[in-house]
Amino acid sequence: MGFRHRSVRRACAAGVSLLLLGCGTAGVPASAPAPADALPAGLREGPHDVVVNGVRLWYRVAGTAPVDAPPVVFLHGGPGQGSQSFAALAGPRLEPSLRMVYMDQRGSGRSERPWDGAYSIPLLVEDVEALRRELGVPRIGIIGQSFGGVLALEYAAKYPQHVSRMVIAAGLSDTPASLRAQCELLARTDTAAHARAVAAGGDGGCDPFQAYDGPAQGEFVARNMFPDATVRARLEAADTAGGLRNTGELGGAIFSQGLLSWRFSAHDRLTMPVLVIAGERDHQIGLEPQRDLARRLPDAALRVYEGGGHFMYLDAPERFARDITAFFAGDPPR
């Protein structure tokens, strides 16, 4: 693709990542809560801290479900964004029916930034497995959003026996394909910016990180994700509540390790039911890579939210909650 490492450094320095990582009920009857003493200690309501793989991770359990129902772990995007906005804005619609687990990945949200700078996709996957063991359950459900889709897919491929069902929401599954989608958008909407991206890509490539300078690049990313600017404002307010910020440390490390060339390849190992939810106007991931993911998984379905962007839980919150709760209740993908 001809992407240069300076593109990654420039994007991180500008605070522009490839991906950013969003009240009532959804109309699904709530289950009677399990008695607290019937749950493993790690799965009881409230915030938890646990040291795994040399780092202190923070997670919070909220919601009700039968005691034997697998909890649903939310894997946030960014990289490095934290779980706070999804928990605040989507959680209240999901928790009446699901036992949700909001984990902040290492270097994100309320979790520790590792002193030795230990970040990698395999290590983040092992953090999820350590969380499952801490929860004391044989299987978990997963919602992977944006970069969280990378971790969801890789975790499910390595530990398929521990995943009951999985939702990939605006999830990254093929970075080169998503970057091509961004370049195709530039070709349709801004020929001058497209020419700059092609020139920067070299060897017939296209580097959308080089389409604009400074703040204009950030606005390009925002337009790709937010058809409605008010959604962006709501998400940013929730993300920064309580002084939390994406430091860029996790993202910088993952990009430098080759995220721009990452593709998921172990589709045949994901035999559990998978629901792929895509926004029609999510130009950051692109619709075609998400269609391709659903086609290649053994037991998956794609639902496209008309007019939706990168954060469907804000663009269409009631539909998102209905789809998620019904799916984890056992409805087959369709």
MOPETA-V104312 format. One record per residue. RES is the residue in three letters. SS is DSSP state (H for helix, E for strand, C for the rest). PHI is phi in whole degrees, 0 to 359 (* if undefined). PSI is psi in radians with two decimals (* if undefined). Layout:
RES/SS/PHI/PSI
RES/SS/PHI/PSI
This chain:
MET/C/*/-0.27
GLY/C/77/0.34
PHE/C/282/2.37
ARG/C/261/2.59
HIS/H/299/-0.48
ARG/H/296/-0.48
SER/H/297/-0.72
VAL/H/295/-0.83
ARG/H/300/-0.69
ARG/H/293/-0.75
ALA/H/297/-0.75
CYS/H/293/-0.71
ALA/H/296/-0.57
ALA/C/276/-0.05
GLY/C/77/0.36
VAL/C/248/1.90
SER/C/265/2.86
LEU/C/301/-0.65
LEU/C/226/2.53
LEU/C/251/2.76
LEU/C/315/*
GLY/C/*/*
CYS/C/*/-1.94
GLY/C/89/-3.04
THR/C/245/2.98
ALA/C/263/0.18
GLY/C/85/0.16
VAL/C/255/2.22
PRO/C/303/2.40
ALA/C/283/2.54
SER/C/278/2.70
ALA/C/294/2.34
PRO/C/295/2.53
ALA/C/284/2.51
PRO/C/302/2.48
ALA/H/303/-0.66
ASP/H/283/-0.09
ALA/H/273/-0.18
LEU/C/259/2.58
PRO/C/302/2.63
ALA/H/303/-0.65
GLY/H/287/-0.16
LEU/H/250/0.14
ARG/C/280/2.65
GLU/C/307/2.43
GLY/E/115/-3.12
PRO/E/281/2.63
HIS/E/221/2.63
ASP/E/237/2.36
VAL/E/216/2.43
VAL/E/266/2.09
VAL/E/223/2.47
ASN/C/48/0.65
GLY/C/82/0.22
VAL/E/217/2.59
ARG/E/273/2.08
LEU/E/255/2.49
TRP/E/253/2.39
TYR/E/213/2.80
ARG/E/227/2.40
VAL/E/254/2.32
ALA/E/209/2.55
GLY/C/111/3.02
THR/C/234/2.56
ALA/C/192/2.81
PRO/C/305/2.59
VAL/C/300/-0.49
ASP/C/266/0.04
ALA/C/282/2.31
PRO/C/300/2.35
PRO/C/293/2.75
VAL/E/251/2.02
VAL/E/267/2.20
PHE/E/266/2.21
LEU/E/250/1.99
HIS/C/278/2.97
GLY/C/261/-2.72
GLY/C/135/-1.47
PRO/C/301/2.53
GLY/C/99/0.20
GLN/C/283/-0.54
GLY/C/91/2.85
SER/C/267/-0.02
GLN/H/296/-0.70
SER/H/288/-0.71
PHE/H/296/-0.77
ALA/H/299/-0.71
ALA/H/285/-0.67
LEU/H/260/-0.53
ALA/C/255/-0.53
GLY/H/307/-0.80
PRO/H/300/-0.41
ARG/H/274/-0.37
LEU/H/265/-0.58
GLU/C/293/-0.44
PRO/C/296/-0.32
SER/C/239/-0.31
LEU/C/232/2.56
ARG/C/270/1.83
MET/E/269/2.52
VAL/E/235/1.98
TYR/E/258/1.87
MET/E/254/2.32
ASP/E/271/2.11
GLN/C/296/2.76
ARG/C/309/2.38
GLY/C/76/0.19
SER/C/231/2.62
GLY/C/53/-2.17
ARG/C/265/0.03
SER/C/277/2.82
GLU/C/287/2.52
ARG/C/274/2.01
PRO/C/300/2.35
TRP/C/298/-0.49
ASP/C/262/0.16
GLY/C/65/0.49
ALA/C/281/1.76
TYR/C/225/2.39
SER/C/190/2.78
ILE/H/298/-0.81
PRO/H/302/-0.65
LEU/H/290/-0.69
LEU/H/297/-0.64
VAL/H/297/-0.75
GLU/H/294/-0.52
ASP/H/297/-0.69
VAL/H/296/-0.74
GLU/H/296/-0.70
ALA/H/297/-0.65
LEU/H/298/-0.78
ARG/H/303/-0.77
ARG/H/295/-0.67
GLU/H/296/-0.63
LEU/H/292/-0.39
GLY/C/77/0.57
VAL/C/234/2.62
PRO/C/284/-0.45
ARG/C/218/2.66
ILE/E/231/2.67
GLY/E/270/2.75
ILE/E/224/2.41
ILE/E/243/2.01
GLY/E/250/2.07
GLN/E/246/2.29
SER/C/59/-2.16
PHE/H/300/-0.48
GLY/H/301/-0.41
GLY/H/296/-0.63
VAL/H/301/-0.87
LEU/H/293/-0.68
ALA/H/299/-0.82
LEU/H/295/-0.80
GLU/H/291/-0.65
TYR/H/295/-0.82
ALA/H/295/-0.54
ALA/H/289/-0.64
LYS/H/278/-0.61
TYR/C/233/1.00
PRO/H/299/-0.49
GLN/H/291/-0.26
HIS/H/256/0.13
VAL/E/243/2.14
SER/E/278/-0.92
ARG/E/210/2.78
MET/E/214/2.42
VAL/E/247/2.26
ILE/E/250/1.91
ALA/E/249/1.95
ALA/C/51/0.69
GLY/C/273/2.49
LEU/C/282/2.22
SER/C/229/-0.28
ASP/E/205/1.62
THR/H/299/-0.81
PRO/H/303/-0.65
ALA/H/293/-0.66
SER/H/292/-0.66
LEU/H/292/-0.63
ARG/H/298/-0.69
ALA/H/298/-0.68
GLN/H/294/-0.70
CYS/H/293/-0.66
GLU/H/296/-0.65
LEU/H/296/-0.78
LEU/H/300/-0.71
ALA/H/298/-0.55
ARG/H/277/-0.51
THR/H/245/-0.39
ASP/C/206/1.57
THR/H/294/-0.57
ALA/H/294/-0.77
ALA/H/295/-0.66
HIS/H/297/-0.72
ALA/H/298/-0.70
ARG/H/295/-0.71
ALA/H/295/-0.69
VAL/H/292/-0.75
ALA/H/298/-0.67
ALA/H/287/-0.53
GLY/H/292/-0.72
GLY/C/68/2.74
ASP/C/53/0.68
GLY/C/78/0.12
GLY/C/269/-3.00
CYS/C/209/2.20
ASP/C/245/1.67
PRO/H/294/-0.27
PHE/H/294/-0.34
GLN/H/256/0.21
ALA/C/291/-0.60
TYR/C/224/2.89
ASP/C/256/2.52
GLY/C/52/-2.32
PRO/H/301/-0.49
ALA/H/297/-0.55
GLN/H/293/-0.71
GLY/H/297/-0.65
GLU/H/291/-0.59
PHE/H/298/-0.81
VAL/H/299/-0.76
ALA/H/297/-0.74
ARG/H/298/-0.60
ASN/H/297/-0.53
MET/H/258/-0.49
PHE/C/239/1.62
PRO/C/300/-0.49
ASP/C/244/2.02
ALA/H/296/-0.47
THR/H/293/-0.51
VAL/H/295/-0.71
ARG/H/301/-0.78
ALA/H/297/-0.73
ARG/H/296/-0.75
LEU/H/295/-0.78
GLU/H/295/-0.65
ALA/H/295/-0.73
ALA/H/290/-0.64
ASP/H/295/-0.61
THR/C/261/0.05
ALA/H/299/2.42
GLY/H/75/0.23
GLY/H/81/0.19
LEU/C/283/2.49
ARG/C/216/2.65
ASN/C/279/1.97
THR/C/286/-0.31
GLY/C/85/-0.09
GLU/H/293/-0.86
LEU/H/297/-0.81
GLY/H/299/-0.77
GLY/H/301/-0.72
ALA/H/293/-0.78
ILE/H/291/-0.70
PHE/H/298/-0.74
SER/H/292/-0.34
GLN/C/268/0.09
GLY/C/111/0.37
LEU/H/301/-0.55
LEU/H/294/-0.30
SER/H/247/0.15
TRP/C/285/2.37
ARG/E/224/2.38
PHE/C/285/2.38
SER/C/230/-0.12
ALA/C/260/0.83
HIS/H/301/-0.65
ASP/H/292/-0.29
ARG/H/279/-0.25
LEU/C/268/1.41
THR/C/271/-0.14
MET/C/285/2.77
PRO/E/298/2.37
VAL/E/229/2.34
LEU/E/247/2.10
VAL/E/259/2.10
ILE/E/246/2.16
ALA/E/231/2.48
GLY/E/273/2.31
GLU/C/303/-0.57
ARG/C/249/0.47
ASP/C/273/1.60
HIS/C/274/-0.10
GLN/C/285/-0.72
ILE/C/268/-0.72
GLY/C/90/2.45
LEU/H/288/-0.68
GLU/H/297/-0.74
PRO/H/300/-0.57
GLN/H/284/-0.64
ARG/H/299/-0.77
ASP/H/297/-0.71
LEU/H/301/-0.85
ALA/H/298/-0.66
ARG/H/295/-0.60
ARG/H/270/-0.23
LEU/C/276/2.54
PRO/C/297/-0.62
ASP/C/220/1.27
ALA/E/224/2.74
ALA/E/223/2.64
LEU/E/248/2.33
ARG/E/237/2.13
VAL/E/258/2.20
TYR/E/268/1.92
GLU/C/300/2.24
GLY/C/78/-0.07
GLY/C/281/2.71
GLY/C/253/-2.47
HIS/C/280/-0.30
PHE/C/236/1.32
MET/H/294/-0.42
TYR/H/291/-0.21
LEU/H/254/-0.59
ASP/H/291/-0.66
ALA/C/218/1.19
PRO/H/297/-0.69
GLU/H/290/-0.76
ARG/H/297/-0.76
PHE/H/302/-0.83
ALA/H/295/-0.71
ARG/H/298/-0.81
ASP/H/297/-0.76
ILE/H/293/-0.86
THR/H/293/-0.68
ALA/H/295/-0.72
PHE/H/297/-0.82
PHE/H/286/-0.26
ALA/C/283/-0.19
GLY/C/120/0.02
ASP/C/297/2.37
PRO/C/289/2.61
PRO/C/299/2.51
ARG/C/203/*
